[in-house]
Amino acid sequence: MGTALRNLVAIAKEQKKSISGRGKLTKDKITKIQNLHGRAIKDNPDDVEMMRKRIFAILFHYLSILLTKSTSKGVPGRRPKMLMSPCIV
């Protein structure tokens, strides 16, 4: 998971698109997502459905944070309604 996200950031950087940096996908966030992803797998070795739910909860949580519009003071704006789901992590 971490390698895939780091490669995505590298590809975006080559194409002059910014998905990394302050308030976006940073190395620390990638590491956090990677650790949570690994934990979801390790905590549910026998329950594939719960593993899937936890992984999607992690991804939707971070996706909703990345898509949140910020004001000039850095105060989070409103998240899109379709992404407002409770985290089960």
Secondary structure, 3 states (H helix, E strand, C coil): CHHHHHHHHHHHHHCCCCCCCCCCCCHHHHHHHHHHHHHHHHHCCCCHHHHHHHHHHHHHHHHHHHHCCECCCCCECCCCHHHCCCCCC
